[in-house]
Amino acid sequence: MTSVSDSISEIEAPALKELDAASDADQLEAWRLSYLGRKGRLTHVLRRLAELPLDERRNLGAEANRVKLRLEAAYDQHRGRLEQARLAQVIEGARQDVTLPGPPLPHGRLHPISQTLSDVLRAFENMGFQVAEGPEIEWDYYNFEALRIPADHPARDMWDTLWIDYERDGRRPMLLRTHTSPNQIRIMEHTQPPIRVVVPGKCYRFEATDPTHEWMMTQVEGLAVDDGISMADLKGTLAEFARRIFGEDRKVAFRCDYFPFVEPGMELRIDCFICRGEGCRTCGRTGWIEILGAGMVHPEIIANAGYDPDRYTGFAFGLGIERIALLRHGVDDIRHFYANDLRFLQQF
């Protein structure tokens, strides 16, 4: 039977040789179990020390512990080398050519309402109109009274108003503007003719939403005041606008309508681009689609602005950008524009 002393002396050299030959994590673990595990060769020798006399046990125990510490240190060093080699292999395999183009990034786009608004403003700018802006929180005076809509006027029922409970200096409460027409008054208060402006902005109505109505909408108000402006100027301007937005072959028609701040008032229609005027579901079987309201600025408003109504005349128009976008893109529900559904918005 091999003595404990011989067993200790026969373990170290072969163990270190086998350790150097371990080339991966599995072989390294097998080596550890073979020599340092609970049933390993060195562990077996250490257990046999209890069979020896005390003096011999002390000497051989010290030698056995030296061999154990030597093997554990060698094991840790070899494991570190294998891990470094593995990481180097991973890094080399993941190395990228930095001269290659990077992964494509998604391109941001304007919201379809912003796109349409930009196109509408550009059409009017190319016809000589300037762009102005006005406040979204408005006085009752500018939103209604200065536009010939006093408190008891039945036309107020046309606008479901969101009022703000605020008064100052005895003036009537403020509100979220229901249309961009108040800017007619604001511009004429501070500007002398000739005037040619378009005013974009958000408007608000206290009403339920459905496929054709939203409580917030984007409008563009147009105003032109000059010496001798006529209905022919208005019709020519709007016909040119319709063709620039909906195509050169677009047919236009004008129909009488009522707005308190213009006289006469009318609406602009274009021939249905689906049925080409023959009548379909989109145009309500009429062959025509309404896109905006307009008219000649009422002489009373001209006079109240301090202009000579015998000399100056003007026209005004207002259009909803959402309605234009619905028609241009064939969308059947206005609520899609503000639902923030990327599947819908990415189409534009």
C-alpha positions as CSV (number, residue, x, y, z in Angstrom):
1,M,0.0,0.0,0.0
2,T,1.3,3.4,-1.0
3,S,2.3,5.5,2.0
4,V,0.9,9.0,2.6
5,S,4.3,10.5,2.1
6,D,4.7,8.8,-1.3
7,S,1.1,9.9,-2.3
8,I,1.9,13.6,-1.6
9,S,5.1,13.6,-3.5
10,E,3.5,11.9,-6.5
11,I,0.6,14.4,-6.9
12,E,2.2,17.8,-7.5
13,A,4.2,17.4,-10.7
14,P,1.6,15.3,-12.6
15,A,-1.2,17.7,-11.5
16,L,0.6,20.8,-12.7
17,K,1.4,19.0,-16.1
18,E,-2.3,18.1,-16.5
19,L,-3.4,21.6,-15.6
20,D,-1.2,23.1,-18.3
21,A,-2.9,20.8,-20.8
22,A,-6.4,22.0,-19.9
23,S,-7.5,24.1,-22.9
24,D,-11.1,25.0,-22.0
25,A,-13.4,25.5,-19.0
26,D,-14.8,21.9,-19.1
27,Q,-11.3,20.4,-18.9
28,L,-10.3,22.8,-16.2
29,E,-13.3,21.9,-14.1
30,A,-12.6,18.2,-14.6
31,W,-9.0,18.8,-13.3
32,R,-10.3,20.6,-10.3
33,L,-12.6,17.8,-9.3
34,S,-9.9,15.2,-9.9
35,Y,-7.4,16.9,-7.5
36,L,-9.2,19.4,-5.3
37,G,-12.7,18.2,-5.2
38,R,-14.4,16.3,-2.3
39,K,-13.3,13.0,-3.8
40,G,-10.1,14.3,-5.4
41,R,-6.7,12.7,-5.0
42,L,-5.2,15.4,-2.7
43,T,-8.4,15.5,-0.6
44,H,-8.1,11.7,-0.1
45,V,-4.5,12.1,1.0
46,L,-5.4,14.8,3.5
47,R,-8.0,12.6,5.1
48,R,-5.5,9.8,5.5
49,L,-3.3,12.0,7.7
50,A,-5.5,11.2,10.7
51,E,-4.1,7.6,10.5
52,L,-0.5,8.8,11.2
53,P,1.3,9.4,14.5
54,L,1.3,13.0,15.7
55,D,4.9,14.0,14.7
56,E,4.6,12.5,11.3
57,R,1.1,13.9,10.8
58,R,2.5,17.4,11.6
59,N,5.3,17.2,9.0
60,L,3.3,15.6,6.2
61,G,0.3,17.9,7.0
62,A,2.4,20.9,6.3
63,E,3.7,19.4,3.1
64,A,0.2,18.5,2.0
65,N,-1.1,22.0,2.7
66,R,1.8,23.5,0.7
67,V,0.9,21.3,-2.3
68,K,-2.8,22.2,-1.9
69,L,-2.0,25.9,-1.9
70,R,0.4,25.5,-4.9
71,L,-2.3,23.7,-6.9
72,E,-5.0,26.2,-6.0
73,A,-2.8,29.1,-7.0
74,A,-1.9,27.4,-10.3
75,Y,-5.6,26.6,-10.9
76,D,-6.6,30.3,-10.4
77,Q,-3.8,31.5,-12.7
78,H,-4.7,29.0,-15.4
79,R,-8.4,29.9,-15.1
80,G,-7.6,33.6,-15.5
81,R,-5.5,32.9,-18.7
82,L,-8.4,30.8,-20.2
83,E,-10.9,33.6,-19.4
84,Q,-8.6,36.2,-21.0
85,A,-8.2,34.1,-24.1
86,R,-12.0,33.6,-24.3
87,L,-12.6,37.4,-24.0
88,A,-10.0,38.1,-26.7
89,Q,-11.7,35.6,-29.0
90,V,-15.1,37.2,-28.3
91,I,-13.7,40.7,-28.9
92,E,-12.0,39.6,-32.1
93,G,-15.2,38.0,-33.4
94,A,-17.3,41.1,-32.6
95,R,-14.8,43.5,-34.1
96,Q,-16.5,46.0,-36.5
97,D,-15.2,47.8,-39.5
98,V,-15.6,51.4,-38.4
99,T,-15.4,52.6,-42.0
100,L,-18.7,50.9,-42.8
101,P,-21.9,53.0,-42.6
102,G,-23.8,52.8,-39.4
103,P,-27.3,51.3,-39.0
104,P,-30.0,53.4,-40.6
105,L,-31.9,55.7,-38.2
106,P,-35.6,56.4,-38.7
107,H,-36.3,59.8,-40.3
108,G,-38.7,62.1,-38.5
109,R,-41.4,63.8,-40.5
110,L,-43.8,66.6,-40.0
111,H,-47.3,65.7,-38.7
112,P,-49.8,65.6,-41.6
113,I,-51.6,68.7,-40.2
114,S,-48.3,70.6,-40.1
115,Q,-47.5,69.5,-43.6
116,T,-50.9,70.7,-44.9
117,L,-50.7,74.0,-43.0
118,S,-47.2,74.6,-44.5
119,D,-48.6,73.9,-48.0
120,V,-51.6,76.2,-47.5
121,L,-49.5,79.1,-46.2
122,R,-47.0,78.7,-49.0
123,A,-49.8,78.8,-51.6
124,F,-51.0,82.2,-50.2
125,E,-47.4,83.6,-49.6
126,N,-46.7,82.9,-53.3
127,M,-49.8,85.1,-54.1
128,G,-48.4,88.0,-52.0
129,F,-50.0,87.4,-48.6
130,Q,-48.0,87.8,-45.4
131,V,-48.3,85.4,-42.4
132,A,-49.4,86.9,-39.0
133,E,-50.4,85.3,-35.7
134,G,-52.8,86.2,-32.9
135,P,-53.7,85.1,-29.4
136,E,-55.5,81.8,-28.7
137,I,-57.0,83.2,-25.5
138,E,-59.2,86.0,-26.8
139,W,-61.6,88.7,-25.5
140,D,-65.3,88.4,-26.3
141,Y,-65.0,91.8,-28.0
142,Y,-62.6,90.5,-30.7
143,N,-64.1,87.1,-31.0
144,F,-67.7,88.2,-31.3
145,E,-68.8,91.8,-30.8
146,A,-66.3,93.5,-33.2
147,L,-67.3,90.9,-35.8
148,R,-71.0,92.0,-35.6
149,I,-72.0,89.2,-33.3
150,P,-73.3,90.9,-30.1
151,A,-74.4,88.9,-27.0
152,D,-78.0,88.4,-28.1
153,H,-77.2,87.6,-31.7
154,P,-78.5,84.1,-32.8
155,A,-75.3,83.6,-34.8
156,R,-73.5,82.9,-31.5
157,D,-75.1,79.5,-31.6
158,M,-72.8,78.6,-34.5
159,W,-69.9,78.6,-32.1
160,D,-70.0,76.4,-29.0
161,T,-67.7,78.5,-26.9
162,L,-65.2,77.6,-24.1
163,W,-65.4,80.5,-21.8
164,I,-62.7,81.6,-19.3
165,D,-64.2,83.0,-16.1
166,Y,-62.1,86.2,-16.0
167,E,-63.1,89.9,-16.1
168,R,-61.0,93.0,-16.1
169,D,-61.9,96.7,-16.3
170,G,-65.5,95.8,-16.7
171,R,-64.8,94.0,-20.0
172,R,-66.6,90.8,-20.8
173,P,-65.1,87.4,-20.0
174,M,-62.3,85.9,-22.0
175,L,-62.6,82.7,-24.1
176,L,-60.6,80.2,-26.1
177,R,-61.1,81.6,-29.6
178,T,-63.6,79.8,-31.7
179,H,-62.2,80.9,-35.0
180,T,-59.2,82.9,-36.3
181,S,-61.5,85.8,-37.5
182,P,-60.7,88.0,-34.5
183,N,-57.4,88.7,-36.1
184,Q,-59.2,90.7,-38.8
185,I,-60.0,93.3,-36.2
186,R,-56.6,93.2,-34.5
187,I,-54.7,93.6,-37.8
188,M,-56.9,96.4,-39.0
189,E,-56.6,98.3,-35.7
190,H,-52.8,98.6,-36.2
191,T,-52.4,98.5,-40.0
192,Q,-53.3,100.8,-42.8
193,P,-54.3,99.5,-46.2
194,P,-53.1,97.8,-48.3
195,I,-53.5,94.6,-46.2
196,R,-52.9,91.0,-47.4
197,V,-52.4,88.6,-44.6
198,V,-53.2,85.0,-43.6
199,V,-53.4,84.1,-39.9
200,P,-52.9,80.4,-38.9
201,G,-53.8,79.1,-35.4
202,K,-55.6,76.7,-33.2
203,C,-59.3,77.2,-32.4
204,Y,-61.5,75.5,-29.8
205,R,-65.1,74.5,-29.7
206,F,-67.1,73.0,-26.9
207,E,-68.6,70.1,-28.9
208,A,-68.5,66.3,-29.1
209,T,-66.0,64.7,-31.4
210,D,-67.0,62.5,-34.3
211,P,-65.5,61.6,-37.7
212,T,-65.8,65.2,-39.0
213,H,-65.6,67.3,-35.8
214,E,-62.9,67.9,-33.2
215,W,-62.9,70.1,-30.1
216,M,-59.6,71.6,-31.3
217,M,-58.9,72.5,-34.9
218,T,-56.4,74.4,-36.9
219,Q,-57.7,77.3,-39.1
220,V,-56.3,79.8,-41.5
221,E,-57.9,83.2,-41.7
222,G,-57.3,85.4,-44.8
223,L,-57.8,89.1,-45.1
224,A,-57.2,91.6,-47.9
225,V,-58.2,95.3,-47.7
226,D,-57.3,97.8,-50.4
227,D,-58.7,100.4,-52.7
228,G,-61.1,98.9,-55.1
229,I,-61.0,95.2,-54.1
230,S,-64.0,93.3,-55.5
231,M,-65.7,89.9,-55.4
232,A,-63.8,89.1,-58.6
233,D,-60.5,89.4,-56.6
234,L,-61.8,87.1,-54.0
235,K,-63.0,84.4,-56.5
236,G,-59.8,84.6,-58.4
237,T,-57.7,84.2,-55.2
238,L,-59.6,81.2,-53.9
239,A,-59.8,79.5,-57.3
240,E,-56.0,79.8,-57.6
241,F,-55.6,78.5,-54.0
242,A,-57.8,75.4,-54.8
243,R,-55.8,74.6,-57.8
244,R,-52.4,74.9,-56.0
245,I,-53.6,72.6,-53.2
246,F,-55.8,70.1,-55.0
247,G,-54.4,70.1,-58.6
248,E,-54.4,72.3,-61.7
249,D,-57.4,70.5,-63.2
250,R,-59.6,71.3,-60.2
251,K,-63.0,72.9,-60.9
252,V,-64.4,75.4,-58.5
253,A,-67.9,76.7,-57.7
254,F,-69.2,79.4,-55.3
255,R,-72.4,79.2,-53.4
256,C,-74.1,81.9,-51.2
257,D,-73.7,81.5,-47.5
258,Y,-74.1,83.6,-44.4
259,F,-71.5,84.9,-42.0
260,P,-72.1,88.0,-39.8
261,F,-68.9,89.7,-40.6
262,V,-69.0,89.5,-44.4
263,E,-71.6,90.8,-47.0
264,P,-72.1,89.0,-49.3
265,G,-70.9,85.7,-47.9
266,M,-70.2,82.5,-49.8
267,E,-68.6,79.1,-49.6
268,L,-66.0,77.7,-52.0
269,R,-66.6,74.2,-53.4
270,I,-64.4,72.0,-55.6
271,D,-65.5,69.2,-57.9
272,C,-65.3,65.8,-56.1
273,F,-61.9,64.3,-57.0
274,I,-63.4,60.8,-56.5
275,C,-66.5,60.9,-58.8
276,R,-65.4,63.9,-60.9
277,G,-68.6,65.7,-60.3
278,E,-71.0,62.8,-61.1
279,G,-72.0,62.3,-57.4
280,C,-70.8,59.8,-54.9
281,R,-70.9,59.0,-51.1
282,T,-67.9,61.4,-50.4
283,C,-69.6,64.4,-51.9
284,G,-73.1,63.6,-50.7
285,R,-74.2,62.8,-54.3
286,T,-73.8,66.5,-55.2
287,G,-70.6,66.2,-57.2
288,W,-69.1,69.1,-55.1
289,I,-67.2,69.3,-51.8
290,E,-67.1,72.5,-49.6
291,I,-63.7,73.5,-48.4
292,L,-64.0,77.0,-46.9
293,G,-66.2,80.0,-46.2
294,A,-65.5,83.6,-47.4
295,G,-67.0,86.9,-48.4
296,M,-66.5,90.6,-48.7
297,V,-65.7,92.3,-45.4
298,H,-68.8,94.0,-44.1
299,P,-68.7,97.8,-44.6
300,E,-69.5,98.4,-40.9
301,I,-66.3,96.6,-40.0
302,I,-64.3,98.6,-42.5
303,A,-65.7,101.8,-41.0
304,N,-65.1,100.7,-37.4
305,A,-61.4,100.1,-38.3
306,G,-61.1,103.8,-39.2
307,Y,-61.0,103.2,-42.9
308,D,-63.1,105.1,-45.4
309,P,-65.8,102.6,-46.5
310,D,-66.4,104.6,-49.7
311,R,-62.8,104.0,-50.7
312,Y,-61.6,100.8,-49.2
313,T,-63.1,97.3,-49.6
314,G,-61.8,93.9,-48.6
315,F,-62.4,90.2,-48.6
316,A,-61.9,87.6,-45.9
317,F,-61.9,83.8,-45.8
318,G,-61.4,81.0,-43.3
319,L,-60.6,77.4,-43.8
320,G,-60.0,74.4,-41.6
321,I,-56.6,72.7,-42.1
322,E,-57.9,69.3,-40.9
323,R,-60.7,69.4,-43.5
324,I,-58.1,70.1,-46.2
325,A,-55.9,67.3,-45.0
326,L,-58.9,64.9,-44.9
327,L,-59.7,65.7,-48.5
328,R,-56.1,65.6,-49.8
329,H,-55.2,62.3,-48.2
330,G,-58.6,60.5,-48.3
331,V,-58.8,60.1,-44.6
332,D,-62.4,59.3,-43.3
333,D,-62.0,60.3,-39.6
334,I,-60.5,63.5,-38.3
335,R,-59.8,61.9,-35.0
336,H,-57.0,59.8,-36.6
337,F,-54.8,62.9,-36.8
338,Y,-54.6,63.4,-33.0
339,A,-54.8,59.8,-31.8
340,N,-50.9,59.5,-31.9
341,D,-51.1,56.2,-33.7
342,L,-47.7,55.7,-35.4
343,R,-49.2,53.2,-37.8
344,F,-51.4,56.0,-39.2
345,L,-48.9,58.9,-39.0
346,Q,-46.0,56.9,-40.7
347,Q,-48.1,56.9,-43.9
348,F,-47.3,60.6,-44.3
